[in-house]
Amino acid sequence: MSIAAFKEKSQMLAEHYGWPLTSAKGYVDGETFRRRRREPPAHALVGIDDYSEGFRAGYFHRPLSSSGPSAQ
């Protein structure tokens, strides 16, 4: 995914679901790590900030909130 596409997807998720932009960026990063079958960084798995919450939601393919994209 190009940097422009990454930024656009993060921005779209933040606007559409009302997430903080940092959560949306984490979500897109988590999806990317999962799709590439890469090990997630430790700080993203244990962090309590918005980015880490979004990363885990994207990596483990689960919704960030009740209004977010559902796991398929």
C-alpha positions in Angstrom: 0.0 0.0 0.0 1.4 3.3 -1.0 1.8 6.1 1.6 -0.9 8.2 -0.2 -3.3 5.2 -0.1 -2.4 4.6 3.6 -3.2 8.2 4.5 -6.4 8.2 2.5 -7.7 5.0 4.1 -6.8 6.3 7.6 -8.5 9.6 7.0 -11.6 7.9 5.5 -11.9 5.5 8.5 -11.5 8.4 11.0 -14.2 10.5 9.2 -16.6 7.6 8.5 -16.5 6.0 12.0 -15.7 9.0 14.1 -12.4 7.5 15.3 -9.4 9.6 16.3 -6.9 9.7 13.4 -4.3 7.9 15.4 -6.7 5.0 16.0 -7.4 4.8 12.3 -3.7 4.9 11.5 -3.1 2.0 13.9 -6.0 0.1 12.4 -4.5 0.3 8.9 -1.1 -0.6 10.2 -2.5 -3.6 12.0 -4.3 -4.8 8.8 -1.1 -4.4 6.9 0.9 -6.4 9.4 -1.8 -9.2 9.4 -2.0 -9.4 5.6 1.8 -9.6 5.3 1.9 -12.2 8.1 4.4 -10.1 10.0 4.9 -10.3 13.8 3.4 -7.2 15.4 5.7 -4.9 17.4 5.5 -5.4 21.2 4.5 -1.8 21.9 1.4 -2.2 19.7 0.3 -5.3 21.6 0.5 -3.9 25.1 0.1 -0.1 24.6 -3.0 1.6 25.9 -3.0 4.6 23.5 -5.3 5.2 20.6 -2.8 3.9 18.0 -2.2 0.6 19.8 -5.9 0.0 20.3 -6.4 0.6 16.6 -3.5 -1.6 15.7 -4.8 -4.5 17.7 -8.3 -4.1 16.1 -6.8 -4.2 12.6 -4.3 -7.0 13.4 -6.7 -9.3 15.1 -9.4 -8.5 12.6 -12.0 -7.2 15.1 -14.0 -4.0 15.3 -12.4 -1.0 17.0 -15.8 0.1 18.4 -19.4 -0.8 18.0 -19.6 1.5 15.0 -16.5 0.2 13.2 -16.0 -2.3 10.4 -17.0 -5.7 11.5 -14.7 -8.8 11.4 -15.5 -10.9 8.4 
